[in-house]
Amino acid sequence: MLLKILFKLEAISIEFQAWLRLKQKQQIEKLIEENESDIVELKTQNSYLKGLLKNYAGI
């Protein structure tokens, strides 16, 4: 009987670990998406600033 309870607890633990890994994966994917958006924005700003520098250097 004790062994049966231990196996049940182990199964619950494995299920919880899988759920936790899924949540961690979702959080990481969300952070990656946010970072990619930030990278695009920074590249746009960088291009704009390079253009400004070229204009001022040309004066």
C-alpha positions in Angstrom: 0.0 0.0 0.0 2.8 2.4 0.9 4.5 1.6 -2.4 1.3 2.4 -4.3 1.1 5.8 -2.6 4.7 6.5 -3.5 4.1 5.6 -7.1 1.1 7.9 -7.1 3.1 10.8 -5.6 5.9 10.2 -8.2 3.3 10.4 -11.0 1.9 13.6 -9.6 5.4 15.0 -9.3 6.3 14.1 -12.9 3.1 15.7 -14.1 3.8 18.9 -12.1 7.4 19.0 -13.5 6.0 18.8 -17.1 3.5 21.6 -16.4 6.3 23.7 -14.8 8.6 23.1 -17.9 5.7 24.1 -20.2 5.2 27.4 -18.2 8.9 28.1 -18.3 9.0 27.5 -22.0 6.1 29.8 -22.6 7.7 32.5 -20.5 11.0 32.2 -22.4 9.2 32.3 -25.8 7.4 35.5 -24.6 10.7 37.1 -23.6 12.3 36.1 -26.9 9.4 37.7 -28.7 9.7 40.9 -26.7 13.5 41.0 -27.3 13.1 40.6 -31.0 10.6 43.5 -31.0 13.1 45.6 -29.1 15.9 44.6 -31.5 13.9 45.7 -34.5 13.1 49.1 -32.8 16.7 49.6 -31.9 17.9 48.8 -35.5 15.4 51.4 -36.8 16.6 54.0 -34.4 20.2 53.1 -35.2 19.6 53.6 -38.9 17.9 57.0 -38.2 20.8 58.1 -36.1 23.4 57.0 -38.8 21.4 59.1 -41.3 21.6 62.1 -39.0 25.3 61.7 -38.5 25.9 61.5 -42.3 23.9 64.7 -42.8 25.8 66.5 -40.1 29.2 65.2 -41.3 28.4 66.3 -44.8 27.8 69.9 -43.7 
